[in-house]
Amino acid sequence: MLRKLSRRNALRQMRDYAVYLLTLILSVTLMYSFHLLVFSEEIKAILGEWSMMPFIIIFISVIIVLILGRLVSYITEFIFRKRSREFGTYMMLGIENREIAGMFARESITIGAAAWLAGLVGGTYFYQILKAMVMHLFLRPFHMGLEFSWGAFCLTSVYLVCIFWLSGRKVKKKVMAVSIRELLSMDAENEKAPLKNKKQKRILFLLSLLALLLGCCSFGALLYCEISNDAGGAAALFGLSMIVLSVFGLFMSFPVVLEQKLNKVKWKYRGRNLVLGRIYSGKIRNLSLTFASVSILFILVFLAVSLGLFFNRRVDGRVNETAFDFAVGSLYGQKNLQPFKEYVQKEIPEAATADYQVYTSGRRDFGAYFSTENMGKFMAFSHMDAMENDCYMAMSVYKELRDMLGMEKVNLEEDKYYMHCSGFAKEKLERYAGTRALTGSGRSIPAGTDREKDAALSFGGAFTGAFFQQEFFGNGSYYLLIVPDRVAKNMQVIEELYVGVAPKELSMEVYKGIAAIAWENQMHVTGKAEIRESGASIVMSLSFPLFYLAFILLAAAATIMTVQILSDLEQERQQFRILQECGMDKAEQRKILQRYFAVYYSFPVLPAAVGGAAVYMAITGSVNWDAYQGMTLVGFGEGISILGVTAGVFFSIYLVYCLSAYISFKKAVL
C-alpha cells in the first residue's frame, strides 16, 4: 500500500512542482550532452590529446553535483515541511518513522528517475547542437547522427545518484528523529532571523549599502589606479568580501526599512503601496537568507556568462587582427622565402600575396613612450626582442597591403610620416607623434625646435584597423611608422615577410603544409587558421564550461524563487479574496499581481547585477589577451556591450521561470 501511495504522491509532486522537475531534466540534459563531448572520439581528434577541456568540464560537473545536491536537498526539505501534517497523520495511524522515510525517499527517487530518463533523451539531441557549434568553431564539416557513450552514460548516472544521495541522507536523518508534535507544526515554521532588533537592522542596512559601495570602489581602483600585484590581490579579495557581505546584510535588514516606509501614512496610501508592501514584507521577512543566497548565485551567473562571452569575443577579435590567412617571417631577411611561394602557387593559386620588408632605425623613441606608465598598468609585451625598437614600413608597401586587405585607400604625402596602430593606443600615440619629427634617416627629434629644420618629415596622421600587429612577429608591435620609400631604404631590415589573403579562409591541412616548410627552415609562421584553431580551443576549454555552469546556477536560483512564490497559494488566494470582497475588481487585482511578481523576481537581481558588473569590469575591463599572452587595453564600451548581452541572455531564461510562475499563480488565485 505504501509503495502505491509513494507512486501517487510522486506524480502529484511532479504536477505541483513541475518547475523543479523541469530544472532537473534540463540539468541532466546539459550534464549528459557535455559528457558526450568529453568522451567523443571525433571531438578528441579535433582538440588533441593535450586539451584541458575534458578535465575542466568534469571539474565543473563536480561543482554542479554539489549545487544540484543542495538544490534537491532544499526543495526536498521544503516539500517535506509543506506535507508535514500529512506525514503526522500517517504517524498517528501507526506508520513508523522508518517507513515514512522510505516512502518519501521512493518519491524522490521516482522524480529523479523521471528526470534521468528524460535528460538522457534530451542530452542525446542537445549534444548534436553542441557538436555543430564545435565543428563550426573549428571549420569542420558537421554530420548529424545519434550517438551513445557508455562513459558519458555511467558518469551522468553516478553524478545523479550522488545528487539524490546527498539530499536523501539528510532528509532521512531528519524524518527518523521527528515527532508527531513537530510534524503538525512544521509547515508554519519560517527562517530564523539572525537579528531581531529593529534598530540593529536599520544600522545593518546602512552598513550594507556602505559595504556595497566599498566593494565597487575596490574593483574600480583595480581598473583605474596604479596598484602593485600584491595590493591588487588584497583589494580584489576585500572588494569581493564587501559585495557578498552587503548582499546578505541588505536582505536581512530590508524588511525593517520596508516596514518603516509602511508606517508613513503619505507613502502607505499612495497607489497600491499598502497592499504590495504588506504582501512583500511578509514574504521577504520569512525568506531573507534565501533571497541573499539566490542573489549570490545570480552574481556567479553574471560572471560566468559575461566571462564566457568575453573569451568567445576574444577569439573572433584575434582572428580579425591577424589580417592575413598566412604570414611567414624571416628575421633580418636571412632566410629564403622561395619555397613558400612555390607551395602557395601550387596549393592556393587564387590567393593574393605580397613579400616585403619591415625596417628599424635602431632606436626606441616611440616604443619608450608606449610603456606601462603611459598605456596602463596591465600592459605587457611578448614580441621578438628585435621588434622592441620602432618599426617602419615603406609607403608603397603599406598601400599595397591595404589594397590586399580591402581597406580604404589613403593619400600619403611624401614629406610626412604616418602611423598605423591598434585602436586602443591611437589617441596617446597620435598625441605623442604630433610632438615628434623624423629625419631623413628615420631618427626621431622634437618638433617645433631649430633642429626640425634638418627634419624631412612631419607627422601626417594615424590609421587603425586589423594589420597583423598583435602576434609574435609582424607589422610592428601594436604600432608601425609609415615613411616614404626613400627614407625606408636608409634603414636596417629587421624582418622580411611573405603574406597572403585567400578568397576563403584556409583549411588547417593547407596551413599545416605552409607551417611544415617554416618549421623545417626555422622561420616564424602564423595565420587565421592557426589562430582560430587555438582560439576555438580556448572557447571550448573556458566559454563552454562557463555557460554550462551559468545555466545550472541560474536554473537552480530561479527554481528556488518559483517554488517559494507558489508554495502558499491557499494563503494568497484568501488574501486576494479579501481584496475582492472589499470591492477591488479583477483588473486592479491583476495589476497588483503583476507588480508583485515584478518586484519579487527583480529584487535579488539588482544587487547581483551591480556586484557582478563591478567584478567583471575589474577582471576584463582593462586587459585583453593577444596571441602570445601579451596584454592590451580593452575599451570600456566593449565591456558594457558584453554586459548588455549577458543581461539579455540572463533575462531570456529568467523570464521563462517568471512567466510560468505568474501563469500558475494567476490561474490558482484569480
C-alpha positions as CSV (number, residue, x, y, z in Angstrom):
1,M,0.0,0.0,0.0
2,L,2.8,2.4,0.9
3,R,4.5,1.8,-2.5
4,K,1.3,2.6,-4.3
5,L,0.9,5.7,-2.1
6,S,4.5,6.7,-3.0
7,R,3.9,6.5,-6.7
8,R,0.7,8.6,-6.4
9,N,2.5,11.2,-4.3
10,A,5.4,11.3,-6.7
11,L,3.0,12.0,-9.6
12,R,1.4,14.7,-7.6
13,Q,4.7,16.3,-6.8
14,M,5.6,16.3,-10.5
15,R,2.4,18.2,-11.2
16,D,2.7,20.6,-8.2
17,Y,6.4,21.2,-8.6
18,A,6.7,21.0,-12.4
19,V,9.3,23.8,-12.5
20,Y,11.5,21.7,-10.1
21,L,11.2,18.6,-12.3
22,L,11.9,20.7,-15.5
23,T,15.1,22.1,-13.9
24,L,16.3,18.6,-13.1
25,I,15.5,17.4,-16.6
26,L,17.4,20.3,-18.2
27,S,20.3,19.8,-15.8
28,V,20.6,16.1,-16.7
29,T,20.3,17.1,-20.4
30,L,23.2,19.5,-20.1
31,M,25.3,17.2,-18.0
32,Y,24.9,14.2,-20.3
33,S,25.4,16.3,-23.5
34,F,28.7,17.8,-22.2
35,H,29.8,14.3,-21.0
36,L,29.2,13.1,-24.6
37,L,31.6,15.9,-25.7
38,V,34.2,14.7,-23.3
39,F,34.0,11.0,-24.4
40,S,33.5,11.7,-28.2
41,E,36.4,10.3,-30.2
42,E,35.7,12.8,-33.0
43,I,35.9,15.8,-30.7
44,K,39.1,14.3,-29.1
45,A,40.7,14.1,-32.6
46,I,40.0,17.8,-33.2
47,L,41.1,19.1,-29.8
48,G,44.1,16.9,-29.4
49,E,45.2,14.8,-26.5
50,W,46.6,17.7,-24.5
51,S,43.3,19.7,-24.4
52,M,42.2,20.7,-20.9
53,M,38.5,20.8,-21.9
54,P,37.6,17.3,-20.7
55,F,39.2,18.0,-17.3
56,I,37.5,21.4,-16.9
57,I,34.1,20.0,-17.9
58,I,34.4,17.1,-15.4
59,F,35.6,19.6,-12.7
60,I,32.6,21.9,-13.5
61,S,30.3,18.8,-13.4
62,V,31.5,18.0,-9.8
63,I,30.7,21.6,-8.8
64,I,27.3,21.2,-10.4
65,V,26.7,18.0,-8.5
66,L,27.2,19.9,-5.2
67,I,24.9,22.7,-6.4
68,L,22.2,20.4,-7.6
69,G,22.6,18.3,-4.4
70,R,22.0,21.4,-2.4
71,L,19.0,22.4,-4.6
72,V,17.4,18.9,-4.3
73,S,18.0,18.9,-0.6
74,Y,16.4,22.4,-0.2
75,I,13.4,21.5,-2.4
76,T,13.0,18.1,-0.7
77,E,13.1,19.7,2.8
78,F,10.7,22.3,1.6
79,I,8.2,19.7,0.3
80,F,8.6,17.7,3.5
81,R,7.7,20.8,5.6
82,K,4.7,21.6,3.4
83,R,3.5,18.0,3.8
84,S,4.4,17.6,7.4
85,R,0.7,17.4,8.6
86,E,0.2,14.6,6.1
87,F,3.2,12.7,7.5
88,G,2.0,13.5,11.0
89,T,-1.4,11.9,10.1
90,Y,0.5,8.8,8.8
91,M,2.4,8.6,12.1
92,M,-0.9,8.9,14.1
93,L,-2.2,5.9,12.1
94,G,0.7,3.8,13.3
95,I,3.1,4.1,10.4
96,E,6.7,4.2,11.8
97,N,9.3,6.9,11.0
98,R,11.4,4.4,9.1
99,E,8.5,3.6,6.8
100,I,7.6,7.2,6.2
101,A,11.3,8.0,5.4
102,G,11.3,5.1,3.0
103,M,8.1,6.2,1.3
104,F,9.4,9.8,1.0
105,A,12.7,8.5,-0.4
106,R,10.9,6.4,-3.0
107,E,9.0,9.5,-4.1
108,S,12.3,11.4,-4.6
109,I,13.8,8.5,-6.4
110,T,10.8,8.4,-8.8
111,I,11.2,12.1,-9.6
112,G,15.0,11.6,-10.1
113,A,14.4,8.6,-12.4
114,A,12.0,10.5,-14.5
115,A,14.4,13.4,-14.8
116,W,17.2,10.9,-15.6
117,L,15.3,9.2,-18.4
118,A,14.1,12.5,-20.0
119,G,17.5,14.1,-19.5
120,L,19.3,11.2,-21.3
121,V,16.9,11.6,-24.3
122,G,17.3,15.4,-24.3
123,G,21.0,15.2,-23.8
124,T,21.4,12.9,-26.9
125,Y,19.8,15.5,-29.1
126,F,21.3,18.6,-27.4
127,Y,24.7,17.0,-27.9
128,Q,24.1,17.4,-31.7
129,I,23.8,21.2,-31.1
130,L,27.0,21.3,-29.1
131,K,28.8,19.2,-31.7
132,A,27.6,21.5,-34.5
133,M,28.9,24.5,-32.6
134,V,32.3,22.8,-32.1
135,M,32.5,21.9,-35.8
136,H,31.6,25.5,-36.7
137,L,34.3,26.8,-34.4
138,F,37.0,24.6,-35.9
139,L,35.6,24.9,-39.5
140,R,35.0,21.2,-39.8
141,P,32.1,19.5,-41.6
142,F,29.2,18.5,-39.4
143,H,27.2,15.3,-39.8
144,M,24.0,14.7,-37.9
145,G,23.8,11.3,-36.1
146,L,22.6,10.0,-32.8
147,E,25.5,8.8,-30.6
148,F,25.7,6.8,-27.4
149,S,28.7,6.6,-25.0
150,W,28.9,4.2,-22.0
151,G,31.4,6.5,-20.4
152,A,29.0,9.5,-20.6
153,F,26.0,7.4,-19.5
154,C,27.8,5.9,-16.5
155,L,29.3,9.2,-15.4
156,T,26.0,11.0,-15.6
157,S,24.2,8.3,-13.7
158,V,26.8,8.3,-11.0
159,Y,26.5,12.1,-10.6
160,L,22.7,11.8,-10.4
161,V,22.9,9.1,-7.7
162,C,25.3,11.3,-5.8
163,I,22.9,14.3,-6.0
164,F,20.0,12.4,-4.6
165,W,22.1,10.6,-2.1
166,L,23.4,13.9,-0.7
167,S,19.8,15.2,-0.3
168,G,18.2,11.9,0.7
169,R,20.7,11.2,3.5
170,K,20.0,14.5,5.2
171,V,16.2,14.3,4.9
172,K,16.1,10.6,6.1
173,K,18.0,11.6,9.2
174,K,15.6,14.4,9.9
175,V,12.5,12.2,9.3
176,M,13.8,9.4,11.6
177,A,14.2,11.9,14.5
178,V,11.0,13.9,14.1
179,S,8.0,13.6,16.4
180,I,4.2,13.9,15.7
181,R,4.1,17.3,17.5
182,E,6.9,18.7,15.4
183,L,5.3,17.4,12.2
184,L,2.0,19.1,13.0
185,S,3.6,22.5,13.5
186,M,6.5,22.3,11.0
187,D,4.6,23.8,8.0
188,A,4.2,27.1,9.9
189,E,7.9,27.5,10.7
190,N,9.8,30.3,8.9
191,E,13.5,31.1,8.6
192,K,15.0,32.3,11.9
193,A,16.2,35.8,11.5
194,P,19.8,36.3,12.8
195,L,18.9,39.8,14.0
196,K,15.6,40.7,15.7
197,N,16.2,44.2,17.0
198,K,14.8,46.8,14.5
199,K,17.4,49.4,15.3
200,Q,20.2,46.9,14.7
201,K,18.6,46.1,11.3
202,R,18.4,49.7,10.3
203,I,22.1,50.1,11.1
204,L,22.8,46.9,9.2
205,F,21.0,48.3,6.1
206,L,23.2,51.4,6.1
207,L,26.4,49.4,6.7
208,S,25.3,47.0,3.8
209,L,24.9,49.9,1.4
210,L,28.3,51.2,2.5
211,A,29.9,47.7,2.0
212,L,28.4,47.5,-1.5
213,L,29.9,50.9,-2.3
214,L,33.3,50.0,-0.9
215,G,33.3,46.7,-2.8
216,C,32.5,48.5,-6.1
217,C,35.2,51.2,-5.3
218,S,37.8,48.5,-4.6
219,F,37.2,47.0,-8.1
220,G,37.1,50.5,-9.6
221,A,40.6,51.1,-8.1
222,L,41.9,47.9,-9.7
223,L,40.6,49.2,-13.0
224,Y,41.8,52.8,-13.0
225,C,44.6,53.1,-10.4
226,E,48.2,52.0,-10.3
227,I,48.3,49.1,-7.8
228,S,51.0,46.5,-7.2
229,N,50.2,42.9,-7.7
230,D,50.1,42.1,-4.0
231,A,48.0,45.1,-3.2
232,G,45.8,44.3,-6.2
233,G,45.1,40.8,-4.9
234,A,44.2,42.2,-1.4
235,A,41.9,44.8,-3.0
236,A,40.1,42.2,-5.1
237,L,39.6,39.9,-2.1
238,F,38.4,42.9,0.0
239,G,36.0,44.1,-2.7
240,L,34.5,40.6,-3.2
241,S,34.1,40.1,0.5
242,M,32.3,43.5,0.8
243,I,29.9,42.7,-2.0
244,V,29.0,39.3,-0.6
245,L,28.5,40.7,2.9
246,S,26.5,43.6,1.6
247,V,24.1,41.2,-0.2
248,F,23.4,39.2,3.0
249,G,23.1,42.4,5.0
250,L,20.7,44.1,2.6
251,F,18.2,41.2,2.5
252,M,18.3,40.7,6.3
253,S,17.7,44.3,7.0
254,F,15.4,45.4,4.2
255,P,12.1,44.2,5.8
256,V,12.6,46.8,8.6
257,V,13.2,49.5,6.0
258,L,10.0,48.5,4.2
259,E,8.1,48.4,7.4
260,Q,9.3,51.9,8.3
261,K,8.0,53.1,4.9
262,L,4.6,51.5,5.6
263,N,4.4,53.5,8.8
264,K,4.5,56.7,6.8
265,V,0.8,57.5,6.0
266,K,1.5,59.6,2.9
267,W,3.6,56.8,1.2
268,K,1.5,53.9,2.5
269,Y,-1.8,55.1,0.9
270,R,-0.3,56.2,-2.4
271,G,-1.4,53.9,-5.2
272,R,-1.1,50.2,-4.4
273,N,1.8,50.6,-1.9
274,L,-0.2,49.4,1.1
275,V,-1.3,46.0,-0.5
276,L,2.1,45.4,-2.2
277,G,4.1,46.4,0.9
278,R,2.1,44.1,3.2
279,I,2.3,41.1,0.8
280,Y,6.0,41.6,0.1
281,S,7.2,42.4,3.6
282,G,5.7,39.1,4.9
283,K,7.4,37.2,2.1
284,I,10.9,38.7,2.4
285,R,10.8,38.7,6.2
286,N,10.5,34.9,6.1
287,L,12.9,34.3,3.2
288,S,15.7,36.9,3.7
289,L,18.5,34.3,3.8
290,T,17.0,32.5,0.8
291,F,16.9,35.8,-1.2
292,A,20.5,36.5,-0.2
293,S,21.7,33.1,-1.3
294,V,19.8,33.4,-4.6
295,S,21.4,36.8,-5.2
296,I,24.9,35.4,-4.7
297,L,24.0,32.7,-7.2
298,F,23.0,35.4,-9.6
299,I,26.3,37.2,-9.2
300,L,28.0,33.9,-10.2
301,V,25.7,33.6,-13.2
302,F,26.5,37.1,-14.4
303,L,30.3,36.4,-14.1
304,A,30.1,33.0,-15.8
305,V,28.0,34.3,-18.7
306,S,30.0,37.6,-19.2
307,L,33.4,35.9,-19.0
308,G,32.2,33.2,-21.4
309,L,31.1,35.9,-23.9
310,F,34.4,37.7,-23.3
311,F,36.6,34.7,-24.2
312,N,34.4,33.9,-27.2
313,R,34.6,37.5,-28.5
314,R,38.4,37.5,-28.0
315,V,38.7,34.6,-30.4
316,D,36.9,36.5,-33.2
317,G,38.9,39.6,-32.4
318,R,42.2,37.7,-32.6
319,V,41.3,36.1,-36.0
320,N,40.4,39.5,-37.4
321,E,43.5,41.2,-36.0
322,T,45.8,38.6,-37.7
323,A,44.5,40.1,-41.0
324,F,46.3,37.6,-43.3
325,D,45.3,34.0,-44.0
326,F,49.0,33.1,-43.7
327,A,52.2,35.0,-42.8
328,V,55.8,33.8,-42.8
329,G,58.6,35.9,-41.3
330,S,62.4,35.8,-41.6
331,L,64.3,37.8,-39.0
332,Y,66.7,40.3,-40.7
333,G,65.7,38.7,-44.1
334,Q,68.2,35.8,-43.5
335,K,66.0,33.0,-44.9
336,N,64.8,32.2,-48.4
337,L,61.1,32.7,-49.0
338,Q,61.0,31.0,-52.4
339,P,59.8,27.5,-51.0
340,F,56.7,29.2,-49.6
341,K,55.9,31.0,-52.8
342,E,56.2,27.7,-54.8
343,Y,53.9,25.9,-52.3
344,V,51.3,28.7,-52.3
345,Q,51.3,28.9,-56.1
346,K,50.7,25.2,-56.3
347,E,48.1,24.8,-53.5
348,I,46.2,28.1,-53.4
349,P,47.0,29.9,-56.7
350,E,44.0,32.2,-56.3
351,A,45.5,33.8,-53.1
352,A,46.7,37.4,-53.3
353,T,50.2,37.5,-51.9
354,A,52.9,40.0,-51.1
355,D,56.5,39.9,-49.9
356,Y,58.0,42.9,-48.3
357,Q,60.4,44.2,-45.6
358,V,59.9,45.9,-42.2
359,Y,62.7,48.3,-41.1
360,T,64.1,49.8,-37.9
361,S,66.1,52.9,-37.1
362,G,67.7,51.0,-34.2
363,R,66.1,53.4,-31.8
364,R,63.1,53.1,-29.5
365,D,61.7,56.6,-29.2
366,F,58.0,55.7,-29.8
367,G,58.4,52.3,-28.0
368,A,59.7,54.1,-24.9
369,Y,56.6,56.2,-24.8
370,F,54.4,53.1,-25.5
371,S,55.1,51.8,-22.0
372,T,53.4,50.6,-18.9
373,E,53.3,54.0,-17.3
374,N,51.6,55.6,-20.3
375,M,49.3,52.8,-21.6
376,G,48.1,51.1,-18.4
377,K,49.4,49.0,-15.5
378,F,48.3,45.7,-17.1
379,M,50.4,46.3,-20.3
380,A,52.9,43.6,-21.3
381,F,54.7,42.6,-24.5
382,S,55.5,39.2,-25.9
383,H,57.1,40.0,-29.3
384,M,60.5,39.3,-30.7
385,D,63.2,41.2,-28.9
386,A,64.3,42.8,-32.2
387,M,60.8,44.3,-32.6
388,E,61.2,46.3,-29.3
389,N,62.7,49.1,-31.5
390,D,60.5,51.3,-33.6
391,C,59.4,49.5,-36.8
392,Y,58.9,51.2,-40.2
393,M,57.3,50.3,-43.5
394,A,57.7,51.9,-46.9
395,M,54.6,53.8,-48.2
396,S,54.4,51.8,-51.4
397,V,54.2,48.5,-49.4
398,Y,51.7,50.0,-47.0
399,K,49.4,51.0,-49.8
400,E,49.7,47.5,-51.5
401,L,48.8,45.7,-48.2
402,R,45.8,48.0,-47.6
403,D,44.6,47.2,-51.1
404,M,45.1,43.4,-50.5
405,L,43.1,43.6,-47.2
406,G,40.3,45.6,-48.8
407,M,40.9,48.6,-46.6
408,E,40.0,52.2,-47.6
409,K,42.5,53.9,-49.9
410,V,44.6,56.7,-48.3
411,N,46.5,59.6,-49.7
412,L,50.1,59.7,-48.2
413,E,52.2,62.8,-48.7
414,E,55.9,62.3,-49.4
415,D,57.0,65.0,-46.9
416,K,55.2,63.4,-44.0
417,Y,55.3,60.2,-42.0
418,Y,52.3,58.3,-40.7
419,M,51.4,55.6,-38.2
420,H,49.3,52.5,-38.2
421,C,48.4,51.3,-34.7
422,S,45.9,49.4,-32.6
423,G,42.7,51.3,-31.8
424,F,43.3,51.4,-28.1
425,A,46.7,53.1,-28.5
426,K,45.8,55.7,-31.2
427,E,44.9,58.7,-29.1
428,K,48.0,58.7,-26.9
429,L,50.4,57.7,-29.7
430,E,49.0,60.2,-32.0
431,R,49.3,62.9,-29.4
432,Y,53.0,61.9,-28.9
433,A,53.7,61.7,-32.6
434,G,52.4,65.3,-33.0
435,T,55.4,66.4,-30.9
436,R,58.0,64.5,-33.0
437,A,59.5,64.8,-36.4
438,L,61.7,62.3,-38.4
439,T,65.0,63.0,-40.1
440,G,65.8,61.5,-43.5
441,S,67.4,58.5,-41.8
442,G,64.3,57.9,-39.7
443,R,65.7,59.4,-36.4
444,S,63.0,60.9,-34.2
445,I,63.6,64.5,-33.0
446,P,61.4,67.0,-31.1
447,A,59.0,69.0,-33.3
448,G,59.0,72.8,-33.2
449,T,62.7,73.3,-32.5
450,D,65.6,74.6,-34.5
451,R,66.7,71.0,-35.0
452,E,63.4,70.5,-37.0
453,K,65.0,72.4,-39.9
454,D,67.0,69.3,-40.7
455,A,64.0,67.0,-40.5
456,A,62.4,65.9,-43.7
457,L,59.2,64.5,-42.3
458,S,56.4,65.8,-40.0
459,F,53.6,63.7,-38.6
460,G,50.7,63.3,-41.0
461,G,48.2,61.2,-39.0
462,A,47.4,57.8,-37.7
463,F,45.4,54.9,-39.1
464,T,43.8,51.9,-37.3
465,G,42.4,48.5,-38.4
466,A,43.5,44.9,-38.4
467,F,47.0,44.9,-39.7
468,F,48.9,42.0,-38.2
469,Q,50.3,43.9,-35.2
470,Q,49.5,41.7,-32.2
471,E,51.4,38.5,-32.9
472,F,54.9,37.4,-32.0
473,F,56.1,38.9,-35.3
474,G,54.5,41.1,-37.9
475,N,54.0,44.7,-38.8
476,G,55.3,46.1,-35.6
477,S,54.2,45.5,-32.0
478,Y,50.9,47.4,-31.8
479,Y,52.2,50.3,-33.8
480,L,54.1,50.9,-37.1
481,L,55.6,54.0,-38.7
482,I,54.9,54.6,-42.4
483,V,57.6,56.6,-44.2
484,P,58.5,57.4,-47.9
485,D,60.4,54.7,-49.7
486,R,63.5,56.8,-49.9
487,V,63.7,57.0,-46.1
488,A,63.0,53.3,-45.6
489,K,66.0,52.4,-47.9
490,N,68.3,54.1,-45.4
491,M,67.2,51.9,-42.5
492,Q,68.1,48.4,-41.4
493,V,65.9,45.5,-42.4
494,I,64.5,43.9,-39.3
495,E,62.1,41.4,-40.9
496,E,61.2,40.0,-44.3
497,L,57.6,38.8,-44.6
498,Y,55.6,36.8,-47.1
499,V,51.8,37.1,-46.5
500,G,48.7,36.1,-48.4
501,V,44.9,36.5,-48.4
502,A,42.8,33.7,-49.9
503,P,39.2,34.0,-51.2
504,K,38.1,31.9,-48.3
505,E,39.8,31.0,-45.0
506,L,42.4,28.3,-45.4
507,S,41.8,24.8,-44.0
508,M,44.2,23.5,-41.4
509,E,45.6,21.0,-43.8
510,V,46.8,23.7,-46.2
511,Y,48.1,25.8,-43.4
512,K,50.0,22.9,-41.9
513,G,51.7,22.5,-45.3
514,I,53.0,26.1,-45.0
515,A,53.9,25.6,-41.4
516,A,55.9,22.5,-42.1
517,I,58.1,24.4,-44.5
518,A,58.6,27.2,-41.9
519,W,59.5,24.7,-39.1
520,E,61.9,23.0,-41.4
521,N,63.6,26.3,-42.2
522,Q,63.3,27.6,-38.6
523,M,61.1,30.5,-39.5
524,H,58.1,32.2,-37.9
525,V,54.7,31.3,-39.3
526,T,51.1,32.1,-38.3
527,G,47.7,32.6,-39.9
528,K,44.0,32.8,-39.4
529,A,43.6,29.0,-39.4
530,E,46.1,28.6,-36.6
531,I,44.7,31.5,-34.6
532,R,41.1,30.2,-35.0
533,E,42.2,26.7,-34.0
534,S,43.9,27.8,-30.8
535,G,41.2,30.3,-30.1
536,A,38.5,27.7,-30.6
537,S,40.3,25.5,-28.1
538,I,40.2,28.4,-25.6
539,V,36.4,28.8,-26.2
540,M,36.0,25.0,-25.7
541,S,38.0,25.0,-22.5
542,L,36.6,28.2,-21.0
543,S,33.5,29.5,-22.6
544,F,31.6,26.2,-22.9
545,P,32.1,25.2,-19.3
546,L,31.3,28.7,-18.1
547,F,28.0,28.7,-20.0
548,Y,27.3,25.2,-18.7
549,L,27.8,26.3,-15.1
550,A,25.9,29.6,-15.6
551,F,22.8,27.8,-16.8
552,I,22.7,25.4,-13.9
553,L,23.3,28.2,-11.4
554,L,20.5,30.3,-13.0
555,A,18.1,27.4,-13.2
556,A,18.8,26.4,-9.5
557,A,18.2,30.0,-8.3
558,A,15.1,30.6,-10.4
559,T,13.7,27.3,-9.3
560,I,14.0,28.3,-5.6
561,M,12.4,31.6,-6.3
562,T,9.5,30.0,-8.2
563,V,8.9,27.2,-5.7
564,Q,8.8,29.7,-2.9
565,I,6.3,32.0,-4.5
566,L,4.0,29.1,-5.5
567,S,4.2,27.5,-2.0
568,D,1.5,29.4,-0.3
569,L,-1.2,29.6,-2.9
570,E,-4.0,28.9,-0.5
571,Q,-3.0,31.8,1.8
572,E,-2.5,34.0,-1.2
573,R,-5.9,33.0,-2.6
574,Q,-7.5,34.1,0.7
575,Q,-5.8,37.5,0.6
576,F,-7.0,38.2,-2.9
577,R,-10.5,37.0,-2.0
578,I,-10.5,39.6,0.8
579,L,-9.4,42.3,-1.7
580,Q,-12.3,41.3,-4.0
581,E,-14.8,41.4,-1.1
582,C,-13.5,44.9,-0.3
583,G,-14.6,45.9,-3.7
584,M,-11.4,45.6,-5.8
585,D,-12.1,44.4,-9.3
586,K,-10.2,41.8,-11.3
587,A,-8.3,44.2,-13.4
588,E,-6.9,46.0,-10.4
589,Q,-6.0,42.7,-8.8
590,R,-4.1,41.7,-11.9
591,K,-2.1,44.9,-11.8
592,I,-1.2,44.3,-8.2
593,L,-0.2,40.7,-9.0
594,Q,1.9,41.8,-11.9
595,R,3.7,44.4,-9.8
596,Y,4.2,41.9,-7.0
597,F,5.8,39.4,-9.4
598,A,8.0,42.2,-10.9
599,V,9.3,43.3,-7.5
600,Y,9.7,39.7,-6.2
601,Y,11.7,38.4,-9.2
602,S,13.8,41.6,-9.7
603,F,14.7,42.2,-6.1
604,P,17.5,39.6,-5.9
605,V,18.8,40.6,-9.3
606,L,19.5,44.2,-8.6
607,P,22.4,43.8,-6.1
608,A,23.7,40.9,-8.1
609,A,23.8,43.0,-11.3
610,V,25.7,45.8,-9.5
611,G,28.2,43.4,-7.8
612,G,28.6,41.2,-10.9
613,A,29.2,44.1,-13.2
614,A,31.8,45.6,-10.9
615,V,33.7,42.3,-10.6
616,Y,33.5,41.7,-14.4
617,M,34.8,45.1,-15.4
618,A,37.7,44.8,-12.9
619,I,38.7,41.4,-14.4
620,T,38.2,42.2,-18.1
621,G,37.7,46.0,-18.5
622,S,41.4,46.8,-18.6
623,V,43.0,43.7,-20.1
624,N,42.8,41.7,-23.3
625,W,45.0,38.7,-24.2
626,D,46.7,38.7,-27.5
627,A,48.2,35.7,-29.4
628,Y,51.1,35.1,-27.0
629,Q,49.6,36.3,-23.7
630,G,50.6,39.9,-24.3
631,M,48.0,42.2,-22.9
632,T,46.4,45.3,-24.4
633,L,43.7,47.6,-23.1
634,V,40.0,46.7,-23.8
635,G,37.7,49.6,-24.4
636,F,35.0,50.4,-21.7
637,G,32.4,50.3,-24.4
638,E,33.2,46.7,-25.3
639,G,32.9,45.7,-21.6
640,I,29.5,47.4,-21.5
641,S,28.3,45.7,-24.6
642,I,29.2,42.3,-23.2
643,L,27.4,43.1,-20.0
644,G,24.4,44.1,-22.2
645,V,24.4,40.7,-24.0
646,T,24.9,39.0,-20.6
647,A,21.8,40.7,-19.3
648,G,19.9,39.7,-22.4
649,V,20.9,36.0,-22.0
650,F,20.1,36.1,-18.3
651,F,16.6,37.6,-18.6
652,S,15.6,35.5,-21.6
653,I,16.0,32.4,-19.3
654,Y,14.9,34.0,-16.1
655,L,11.7,35.4,-17.6
656,V,10.6,31.9,-18.6
657,Y,10.6,30.9,-15.0
658,C,8.9,34.2,-14.0
659,L,6.2,33.9,-16.6
660,S,5.5,30.2,-15.9
661,A,5.1,31.1,-12.2
662,Y,2.9,34.1,-13.0
663,I,0.5,32.0,-15.1
664,S,0.2,29.3,-12.5
665,F,-0.2,31.8,-9.7
666,K,-2.8,33.8,-11.6
667,K,-4.8,30.7,-12.5
668,A,-4.9,29.5,-8.9
669,V,-5.6,32.8,-7.2
670,L,-7.7,35.0,-9.5
